[in-house]
Amino acid sequence: MSSPFVPKWKHDVFVSFKGGDGTETFRSPLFKRLKQVGIGHFVDDNREDAGKDIESKRLKALEEARFSLVVFSTNYVDCSQCLNWLVKILNCQRHPGFLVVPIFYENRAKVLESARKRVEKEKKDAKKKEWRGALEEVKKSSGYFELKADRECLHNRQN
């Protein structure tokens, strides 16, 4: 008799967003709905008080997730810590079966333009290159979700 398959993931989804940027009205219903349909999630809220323990916990949670939801806003892409996490999340996408789902809390074009401006302000060339590559990957993604003006409904978009 063979033993049952035990998945390597601890969380179904790793959720990344910038805390305190107005996305609270979207996040709470999202987490409630994920729970209702039985999707376990880890929340990466990029708190300013994050220490080493939190960072290692986040990285472990990311590595143990099946996919990631990245909630983009102009505040998210203006935060170097968030952009660093975006790079880590997209690196996980290279693992078989891992999926990244971009969700734009604000207009996609506006967010991507804010991201471009933030990258250009970075002084370190290596960071610039890393962030630019990550954002280009998001820009080229075949699909994404964008919130409607009422912030309650997601629209699936294809590039």
N, C-alpha and C positions, 0 to 999 in steps of 0.2 A: 504494500500500500504506500503510495507516494504522499509526501507531506504537502499541505496546501501551499499555494503560491502566496508569498508575503511581499507586497510591494515595497520598494525602497523609500517611497515618499511618506512623509508624515503629514503633509498638508496637500490638499488638492491645488490650492492657489496661493500665491504670494502677491499681496496687493501693495503697490508702491504709489505714494502720493505725497504732496507737500502739505503738512498740517497747517491749519490756521489760514488757509487761503480762500475760504468760502466754499470749499468742496464738501463741508460737513453735511449740507443738506442733501447731497448725493450719496455720500459714503454710508450713512446710517441705513437708509433703505437698501443699499447694495448689500451690506453685510447681513441684514435681516433676511433678504431674499436668498442669499447664498446658503445661510443656515437652514431656511425653510426647505430648500431642495436638496439638502444633505451634502453641500460642498464645504469641506473644511478649509479655513483660510487663516493665513498669517498676515497681520497688518504691519507694514513698514510705514510708519507715519513721519519719518525723518524729523524727529523732535530735536530741537536745538540742544537739549541737555544730554544727548546720546553720548555714552561713554564706551569704553572698550568692550565691556560686558554686553551692551546692547548691540554693538556692531558685530561681534562674533555670533551673537544669537541670531541676528538678521541674516548673516551670511549662511549659517547652518540651515536656517529655515528656507532660504532661497534654494539652496542645494537639495533640500528635501521636498521641494514642491514639484508638482506635475506641470504647472504653467503659471504665468504671471500676468496680472492686470496692472498696467501702468496708467495712472490717471494724470494726464498732462494738463497743465495750466500754465499761464505766464509765470506764476510764482515758482512752479516746479522747475521750469527750464532756466530760471534766473538763479537757482540755488546750486552751487558747486557740488555740495554733498549729494543732491538728487541726481545730478548729471553723472557723478561717479557711480552711483547705484544703477543708473540706467546702463552704463557700460557693463557692470557685473551681471545684470539681468540678461542683456543681449548675449553675453558670453555663454550663459547657461543655455541659450537657444541653440547653440551648436551641439548640444547633447541630444541624442536621439529621443524623440517623443516630447521634448520640452517646447512649449509654445508661449510666445509673448503676444498679448492682446492689448494694443494701444486704445485708450479711451481719452478723447479730447473733451475736457470739461468746458473749454472755450473753443472758439472757432479755430480749426486746425491751422489755417494759413497764418492767423495772428500768433498762435503759439510757436509755430516753426520760425516765423520772422523774429520773435523775441529770443528764441534759442540761438539763432544765427548771430544776433547782436551780442548776446551773452558770451558766446564762444569767442567772438572777436575781441572782447574786453580782456580775456584771459592772457596773462603774461607768459606763461610756460608753454612753449611750443609743443611739447609732448602731450600735455593735457588738451590743448587746442585740437591736435590731430585726433586724439582718442575720442573727444566729445563730438567733433565734426563727423567722424566715422559712425558713431552711434546714432546721431541724429539723422544722418543720411540713410542709415538702415531703416529707421522709423519712417522716414519720408517715402522710401521705396516699398514699404510693406504693402502687400496686396490687398489688405483690408484693415479697417479700423472702425471704431465707433465714435460718434460725435453726439453730444447732448443737444437736444432741442432747446430753444429759448426758455421753455418752462422748467428746464433742468430735471424733468421727471422721466423723460423718454429718450432712450438711446436709438440712434439711427445707424444701421450697418452701412458702411460706405466701401466701395471698391475703387482702387486707383485705376 
